[in-house]
Amino acid sequence: MSAGYSGIPLAKETRNKEGSFVLLHNTPKHYFDLFTDLPDNLSILKNIGVKNVDFIHIFCTSFQELMEIANKSKMALKKDGLLWGKLA
């Protein structure tokens, strides 16, 4: 268990549930292996185009890239949606 890990299953922490729309950017190859509780029937999106996205997860190598992608992506986010960004 890594430092800071809450112990809450990742799908629950990211509020992913059946039928959620999820927008992903530059995810690592092992991304889906991180979930032990990923629900069925998720709509995984790679491009902005759908409005009312439930969860956006962005992986970037610079803060500038993260801010650019976040600013573009947040227009697709539901009012109560969740956006996570990760610098690698």
C-alpha positions as CSV (number, residue, x, y, z in Angstrom):
1,M,0.0,0.0,0.0
2,S,1.5,3.4,-1.0
3,A,1.7,6.3,1.4
4,G,-1.5,8.3,1.3
5,Y,-3.7,5.5,0.0
6,S,-7.1,5.8,1.5
7,G,-8.1,2.1,1.3
8,I,-11.2,3.1,-0.6
9,P,-11.6,1.1,-3.9
10,L,-10.5,3.2,-6.8
11,A,-13.8,3.1,-8.8
12,K,-15.7,4.2,-5.7
13,E,-13.2,7.0,-5.0
14,T,-13.5,8.2,-8.6
15,R,-17.3,7.8,-8.4
16,N,-17.3,5.5,-11.4
17,K,-20.5,3.4,-11.6
18,E,-22.5,1.5,-14.2
19,G,-23.2,3.8,-17.1
20,S,-20.6,6.5,-16.2
21,F,-18.9,8.5,-19.0
22,V,-15.2,8.6,-18.4
23,L,-12.7,10.7,-20.4
24,L,-9.1,9.6,-20.2
25,H,-6.0,11.3,-21.4
26,N,-2.6,9.6,-21.8
27,T,-3.3,6.8,-19.3
28,P,-0.5,4.4,-18.5
29,K,-0.7,0.9,-20.0
30,H,-1.5,-0.7,-16.6
31,Y,-4.3,1.9,-15.8
32,F,-7.2,-0.6,-15.8
33,D,-5.2,-3.0,-13.6
34,L,-5.4,-0.4,-10.8
35,F,-9.1,-1.1,-10.4
36,T,-10.4,-4.1,-8.5
37,D,-14.0,-2.9,-8.6
38,L,-14.4,-1.3,-12.1
39,P,-18.1,-1.5,-13.0
40,D,-19.4,-2.8,-16.3
41,N,-21.0,-0.6,-18.9
42,L,-18.6,2.3,-18.6
43,S,-18.3,4.6,-21.7
44,I,-14.5,5.2,-22.0
45,L,-13.8,8.3,-24.1
46,K,-10.5,9.3,-25.5
47,N,-11.6,12.6,-27.1
48,I,-13.6,15.6,-25.9
49,G,-17.0,15.6,-27.7
50,V,-19.4,14.2,-25.3
51,K,-20.9,16.6,-22.7
52,N,-21.9,15.5,-19.2
53,V,-18.8,13.4,-18.5
54,D,-18.8,11.9,-15.0
55,F,-15.0,11.6,-14.5
56,I,-12.0,12.9,-16.3
57,H,-8.5,11.5,-15.6
58,I,-5.5,13.3,-17.1
59,F,-1.9,12.1,-17.1
60,C,0.8,14.6,-18.2
61,T,4.5,15.2,-17.9
62,S,4.4,18.9,-17.3
63,F,2.2,21.3,-15.3
64,Q,1.6,23.4,-18.4
65,E,0.3,20.4,-20.4
66,L,-1.9,19.4,-17.5
67,M,-3.4,22.9,-17.3
68,E,-4.0,23.0,-21.1
69,I,-5.7,19.6,-21.2
70,A,-7.7,20.3,-18.0
71,N,-9.0,23.6,-19.3
72,K,-10.1,22.0,-22.6
73,S,-11.6,19.0,-20.9
74,K,-13.5,20.6,-18.1
75,M,-16.1,21.9,-20.6
76,A,-17.3,18.3,-21.0
77,L,-17.6,17.7,-17.3
78,K,-20.9,17.4,-15.6
79,K,-21.7,20.0,-13.0
80,D,-21.0,17.5,-10.2
81,G,-18.3,15.6,-12.2
82,L,-14.8,14.9,-11.0
83,L,-11.5,15.8,-12.7
84,W,-8.2,14.3,-11.6
85,G,-4.8,15.3,-12.9
86,K,-1.5,13.4,-12.5
87,L,2.0,14.6,-13.2
88,A,4.4,11.8,-14.0
